[in-house]
Amino acid sequence: MSPLHRRNFLSTVIVNLFLWATCGLIIFFLDPNKYLNVVLFFIALTLALTLTFALLFANTRRGFLVSLAIVGVLILKILCFRS
C-alpha cells in the first residue's frame, strides 16, 4: 500500500468507540420524550454506524449508505408508532 492510501485505523476505532459510548449515554441518561434528545441520538447513531460499516466494508460511501438505510428504517418505525 502506498503512503498516500495508508489510514490510521487506531484513531478511527477510538472515535468509533467514543460515538458508541455517546449513543449509550444518550439512551440511559436523556429523556426520550424530548425532540432534541431524539435528534441528538439519531445523529450520534448515524455517525457511529457510518464509521462501523466503513471499517467493515473498507469503503466510506458504502458504510454511509448502509447506516442511512438503517437509520431511515428506525425513523419510519418511530413515525409509524407515534400516530
SVG drawing of the C-alpha trace seen along z (x, -y; Angstrom):
<svg xmlns="http://www.w3.org/2000/svg" viewBox="-52 -20 56 26">
<polyline fill="none" stroke="black" stroke-width="0.4" points="0.0,0.0 1.4,-3.4 1.9,-6.0 -0.9,-8.2 -3.5,-5.4 -2.4,-4.4 -5.0,-5.0 -4.7,-5.3 -7.2,-2.7 -6.4,-3.2 -7.8,-6.8 -10.8,-5.7 -11.5,-2.9 -11.1,-5.2 -13.5,-7.8 -16.0,-4.9 -15.9,-3.7 -16.5,-7.2 -19.5,-7.5 -21.0,-4.2 -20.4,-5.3 -22.2,-8.6 -25.2,-6.6 -25.3,-4.5 -25.2,-7.5 -27.9,-9.2 -30.1,-6.1 -29.6,-5.8 -29.4,-9.4 -31.6,-11.6 -35.4,-11.8 -36.6,-10.1 -39.8,-12.2 -37.9,-15.4 -37.5,-16.1 -33.9,-17.4 -32.7,-14.3 -34.1,-12.1 -32.4,-14.1 -29.2,-14.0 -29.5,-10.2 -30.0,-9.7 -27.1,-12.0 -24.8,-10.1 -26.2,-6.7 -25.7,-7.7 -22.1,-8.7 -21.4,-5.5 -22.9,-3.2 -21.1,-5.0 -17.7,-4.5 -18.5,-0.9 -19.7,0.1 -16.9,-1.9 -14.4,0.1 -16.2,3.4 -16.6,2.7 -13.3,0.7 -15.4,-1.9 -16.8,-5.1 -19.5,-5.5 -21.0,-2.0 -20.8,-2.5 -22.7,-5.7 -25.4,-4.3 -25.9,-1.3 -26.1,-3.5 -28.6,-5.8 -30.7,-2.9 -30.8,-1.6 -31.5,-5.0 -34.2,-5.6 -36.0,-2.4 -35.7,-3.3 -37.2,-6.8 -40.0,-5.3 -40.8,-2.9 -40.9,-5.8 -43.2,-7.8 -45.5,-4.8 -45.8,-4.0 -46.4,-7.6 -49.5,-8.1"/>
</svg>
